[in-house]
Amino acid sequence: MNKNDYRIRLEERKDYRAVENLVRESFWNVYKPGCAEHYVIHVLRDDPAFIPELDFVMEKDGRLIGQNMFMKTIIEGDDGRVIDVLTMGPIGITPELKRKGYGKAMLDYSLEKAMEMGFGAVLFEGNIGFYGKSGFDYASRFGIRYHDLPEDADTSFFLCKELIPGYLDGITGVYQTPQGYYVKDEDVEEFDKGFPPKEKQKLPGQIFD
Ligand SMILES: CC(C)(COP(=O)(O)OP(=O)(O)OC[C@H]1O[C@@H](n2cnc3c(N)ncnc32)[C@H](O)[C@@H]1OP(=O)(O)O)[C@@H](O)C(=O)NCCC(=O)NCCS
């Protein structure tokens, strides 16, 4: 990868199907046999929490190779305040170009744009190995807890980055995943029938059945 061989732009309506296909390819068999993320983005684009100004695609040699998107959500502060924050994802890079730096370029560009829009912090579930390189830390270090988990649960998957330094100072509370991310398996199955057949495989490293 070099700095000039890709372009990042906003997703347009005409890209929707191609982006869903890209996301399907990118997530297929990674976290479970098959994936739901292509249906998740399909649903999220119609969600009131969706931010069209932060819905990006990456192009290289005239084809789509990556995407990333953000949603508005909240932290319910322990003192009763409601703090507006962002969540992010899915983010995906086409399988044959993974681990070449495109994901980080996509991530850093979109975080920069979110910062320019004045958002204060981004929180989501992810792997610190990738996101740590773009300034994310464990959300627990900011005093933010993940919803619906027991006190002693491992929350190392739950990450946070302040876009405005000090935005979360003096705040403790519970982060809420936007409802739009929760999709029904049967709806995913139905939606997936509109794509080319693809074999679901149980593979080592998957975190869901
Ligand atoms: C995760 C994903 C977006 C990362 O994009 P990418 O282009 O493959 O990653 P990059 O090449 O930009 O990696 C940047 C750095 O993070 C590291 N990294 C990337 N993916 C990683 C992973 N899964 N685990 C640990 N470290 C990772 C790389 O080693 C690299 O570090 P380096 O520069 O020191 O070598 C991409 O691999 C993907 O689409 N995966 C499938 C879908 C997915 O899991 N999305 C994220 C859901 S939270």
The ligand as a Tripos MOL2 file, in Angstrom:
@<TRIPOS>MOLECULE
LIG
   48    50     1     0     0
SMALL
NO_CHARGES

@<TRIPOS>ATOM
      1 C1        -10.0340   -5.5020   11.0570 C.3       1 LIG1
      2 C2         -9.7030   -4.8880    9.6850 C.3       1 LIG1
      3 C3        -10.6860   -3.7580    9.3620 C.3       1 LIG1
      4 C4         -8.2820   -4.3180    9.8010 C.3       1 LIG1
      5 O1         -7.9210   -3.7640    8.5470 O.3       1 LIG1
      6 P1         -6.5380   -4.1980    7.8810 P.3       1 LIG1
      7 O2         -6.3620   -3.4170    6.6530 O.co2     1 LIG1
      8 O3         -6.5500   -5.6830    7.7650 O.co2     1 LIG1
      9 O4         -5.5050   -3.7810    9.0310 O.3       1 LIG1
     10 P2         -4.1610   -2.9210    8.8530 P.3       1 LIG1
     11 O5         -3.2670   -3.5960    7.8670 O.co2     1 LIG1
     12 O6         -4.4970   -1.5060    8.5850 O.co2     1 LIG1
     13 O7         -3.5560   -3.0890   10.3130 O.3       1 LIG1
     14 C5         -3.0730   -2.0090   11.0790 C.3       1 LIG1
     15 C6         -2.3600   -2.5920   12.2590 C.3       1 LIG1
     16 O8         -3.2610   -3.3280   13.1170 O.3       1 LIG1
     17 C7         -2.8340   -4.6940   13.2180 C.3       1 LIG1
     18 N1         -4.0050   -5.5500   13.0850 N.ar      1 LIG1
     19 C8         -4.8600   -5.5810   12.0400 C.ar      1 LIG1
     20 N2         -5.8400   -6.4970   12.2610 N.ar      1 LIG1
     21 C9         -5.5580   -7.0450   13.4520 C.ar      1 LIG1
     22 C10        -6.1750   -8.0500   14.2220 C.ar      1 LIG1
     23 N3         -7.2920   -8.6890   13.8120 N.pl3     1 LIG1
     24 N4         -5.6150   -8.3890   15.3940 N.ar      1 LIG1
     25 C11        -4.4930   -7.7780   15.8280 C.ar      1 LIG1
     26 N5         -3.8480   -6.7980   15.1560 N.ar      1 LIG1
     27 C12        -4.3800   -6.4480   13.9830 C.ar      1 LIG1
     28 C13        -1.8770   -4.9320   12.0760 C.3       1 LIG1
     29 O9         -0.9160   -5.8860   12.4310 O.3       1 LIG1
     30 C14        -1.2720   -3.5780   11.8340 C.3       1 LIG1
     31 O10        -0.1660   -3.3780   12.6790 O.3       1 LIG1
     32 P3          1.2780   -3.0300   12.0730 P.3       1 LIG1
     33 O11         1.0740   -1.7680   11.2800 O.co2     1 LIG1
     34 O12         2.1220   -2.8610   13.2780 O.co2     1 LIG1
     35 O13         1.5880   -4.2140   11.2390 O.co2     1 LIG1
     36 C15        -9.7240   -5.9420    8.5410 C.3       1 LIG1
     37 O14        -8.7540   -6.9240    8.7780 O.3       1 LIG1
     38 C16       -11.0680   -6.6180    8.3620 C.2       1 LIG1
     39 O15       -11.8610   -6.1760    7.5540 O.2       1 LIG1
     40 N6        -11.3220   -7.7400    9.1250 N.am      1 LIG1
     41 C17       -12.5720   -8.4730    9.0430 C.3       1 LIG1
     42 C18       -13.7070   -7.6820    9.5860 C.3       1 LIG1
     43 C19       -13.4290   -7.1930   11.0010 C.2       1 LIG1
     44 O16       -12.9970   -7.9360   11.8800 O.2       1 LIG1
     45 N7        -13.7340   -5.8920   11.2530 N.am      1 LIG1
     46 C20       -13.5380   -5.2810   12.5650 C.3       1 LIG1
     47 C21       -14.6420   -5.6160   13.4690 C.3       1 LIG1
     48 S1        -14.3650   -4.9230   15.0970 S.3       1 LIG1
@<TRIPOS>BOND
     1     1     2 1
     2     2     3 1
     3     2     4 1
     4     2    36 1
     5     4     5 1
     6     5     6 1
     7     6     7 2
     8     6     8 1
     9     6     9 1
    10     9    10 1
    11    10    11 2
    12    10    12 1
    13    10    13 1
    14    13    14 1
    15    14    15 1
    16    15    16 1
    17    15    30 1
    18    16    17 1
    19    17    18 1
    20    17    28 1
    21    18    19 ar
    22    18    27 ar
    23    19    20 ar
    24    20    21 ar
    25    21    22 ar
    26    21    27 ar
    27    22    23 1
    28    22    24 ar
    29    24    25 ar
    30    25    26 ar
    31    26    27 ar
    32    28    29 1
    33    28    30 1
    34    30    31 1
    35    31    32 1
    36    32    33 2
    37    32    34 1
    38    32    35 1
    39    36    37 1
    40    36    38 1
    41    38    39 2
    42    38    40 1
    43    40    41 1
    44    41    42 1
    45    42    43 1
    46    43    44 2
    47    43    45 1
    48    45    46 1
    49    46    47 1
    50    47    48 1
@<TRIPOS>SUBSTRUCTURE
     1 LIG1         1 GROUP 0 **** ****
